[in-house]
Amino acid sequence: MGFGMSEQDELPTLLPVEIDDTLAQLLHRFPLPDTILDADMNQEEIAQAFGTTVNTVAKWIRDGMPVAQVGGNGRAYVLRLSHCWAWRKGREADAAHRNRHNENQISMLRAEFLGVEVDNEAATLSGKERRELAEADIRWSAAQLNRRRLVPLDDVLELLESIGKIVRDGLESMPDRLERELDLTAVQVATVGNIGSDILTTIADRIEEAELRERDVPDVDYNARILI
């Protein structure tokens, strides 16, 4: 034996209710599902139908949910199911519309603040997402800086050799320049030449001591050796 309504069953009579234009529009936009029959219910039944509490239903009534019969003085509230359904769906639609509008305005303001177009991805990012993106950019920049600190050894040697040539040529030509420009004696010129030779010898000894050309950097997957 099923629980469906038989042909002999009669639908409960609904209370006569005046419907204003606003409620009529809501009923047109958000009718009850086809399988649901309309009914007049008390607050407890509406709470069960909407999966909420009586306190929440009472708050909805205070917020303007339609009432078929006002309660009080021992008389219970009567709520039309279709009216409550349409009112709730209308509120949800209004909230969704308001959220979309606010999100659009937020995106436009972000775009204005960032100096980008509204359809730019940066304009749609939340504050948390922009912060994470900025932190990632900082980490990337730090990695780039670290990469610049790893200089190919051959480049370093080439630079040192070019600098060494400048120093060597300058020191070797310095005695003659000093003799011409400062009118040095032969003894003074020889002394300057010896000083220059000593400087070049010291530089050469230091490079030889470092053994740069013999240094290997194992287990590094680079095309050329690197100097850290």
Backbone hydrogen bonds, N-H to C=O, Kabsch-Sander energy under -0.5 kcal/mol:
donor,donor_aa,acceptor,acceptor_aa,energy
9,D,6,S,-0.7
20,D,18,E,-0.6
24,A,20,D,-2.4
25,Q,21,D,-2.3
26,L,22,T,-1.9
27,L,23,L,-2.7
28,H,24,A,-1.8
29,R,25,Q,-2.3
30,F,26,L,-3.0
36,I,33,P,-2.1
41,M,39,A,-0.5
41,M,79,L,-3.1
46,I,42,N,-2.2
47,A,43,Q,-2.5
48,Q,44,E,-2.0
49,A,45,E,-2.6
50,F,46,I,-2.2
51,G,47,A,-0.5
51,G,48,Q,-0.7
52,T,47,A,-2.8
57,V,53,T,-2.0
58,A,54,V,-2.6
59,K,55,N,-2.0
60,W,56,T,-2.5
61,I,57,V,-2.2
62,R,58,A,-2.0
63,D,59,K,-1.9
64,G,60,W,-0.5
64,G,61,I,-1.2
65,M,60,W,-2.5
68,A,78,V,-1.8
69,Q,78,V,-2.0
72,G,75,R,-3.0
75,R,72,G,-1.3
78,V,69,Q,-2.3
79,L,41,M,-3.5
81,L,39,A,-3.2
81,L,79,L,-0.5
84,C,80,R,-2.5
85,W,81,L,-2.6
86,A,82,S,-2.4
87,W,83,H,-2.4
88,R,84,C,-2.6
89,K,85,W,-2.6
90,G,86,A,-2.4
91,R,87,W,-2.2
92,E,88,R,-2.4
93,A,89,K,-2.4
94,D,90,G,-2.5
95,A,91,R,-2.5
96,A,92,E,-2.4
97,H,93,A,-2.4
98,R,94,D,-2.6
99,N,95,A,-2.5
100,R,96,A,-2.3
101,H,97,H,-2.4
102,N,98,R,-2.7
103,E,99,N,-2.7
104,N,100,R,-2.2
105,Q,101,H,-2.2
106,I,102,N,-2.6
107,S,103,E,-2.5
108,M,104,N,-2.3
109,L,105,Q,-2.5
110,R,106,I,-2.7
111,A,107,S,-2.5
112,E,108,M,-2.2
113,F,109,L,-2.6
114,L,110,R,-3.0
115,G,111,A,-1.3
116,V,111,A,-2.2
120,N,117,E,-1.6
123,A,120,N,-1.4
124,T,120,N,-0.5
124,T,121,E,-1.3
125,L,122,A,-0.8
130,R,126,S,-2.8
131,R,127,G,-2.2
132,E,128,K,-2.4
133,L,129,E,-2.4
134,A,130,R,-2.5
135,E,131,R,-2.5
136,A,132,E,-2.2
137,D,133,L,-2.1
138,I,134,A,-2.2
139,R,135,E,-2.4
140,W,136,A,-2.4
141,S,137,D,-2.5
142,A,138,I,-2.4
143,A,139,R,-2.2
144,Q,140,W,-2.4
145,L,141,S,-2.3
146,N,142,A,-2.5
147,R,143,A,-2.3
148,R,144,Q,-1.7
149,R,145,L,-0.7
149,R,146,N,-0.8
150,L,147,R,-1.3
151,V,149,R,-0.9
151,V,227,L,-1.4
153,L,225,R,-2.9
156,V,152,P,-1.7
157,L,153,L,-2.6
158,E,154,D,-2.3
159,L,155,D,-2.2
160,L,156,V,-2.8
161,E,157,L,-2.6
162,S,158,E,-2.1
163,I,159,L,-2.5
164,G,160,L,-2.9
165,K,161,E,-2.1
166,I,162,S,-1.7
167,V,163,I,-2.5
168,R,164,G,-3.0
169,D,165,K,-2.8
170,G,166,I,-2.1
171,L,167,V,-2.7
172,E,168,R,-2.6
173,S,169,D,-1.8
174,M,170,G,-1.0
177,R,173,S,-1.9
178,L,174,M,-2.9
179,E,175,P,-2.3
180,R,176,D,-2.2
181,E,177,R,-3.2
182,L,178,L,-2.4
183,D,179,E,-0.7
184,L,178,L,-0.6
189,V,185,T,-2.4
190,A,186,A,-2.2
191,T,187,V,-2.1
192,V,188,Q,-2.3
193,G,189,V,-2.3
194,N,190,A,-2.3
195,I,191,T,-2.2
196,G,192,V,-2.4
197,S,193,G,-2.3
198,D,194,N,-2.4
199,I,195,I,-2.1
200,L,196,G,-2.3
201,T,197,S,-2.4
202,T,198,D,-2.4
203,I,199,I,-2.2
204,A,200,L,-2.5
205,D,201,T,-2.6
206,R,202,T,-2.1
207,I,203,I,-2.2
208,E,204,A,-2.4
209,E,205,D,-2.3
210,A,206,R,-1.9
211,E,207,I,-1.4
212,L,207,I,-0.7
214,E,211,E,-1.0
215,R,211,E,-0.6
215,R,212,L,-1.1
220,V,217,V,-0.6
221,D,219,D,-0.5
222,Y,220,V,-1.9
227,L,151,V,-3.1
228,I,226,I,-0.5
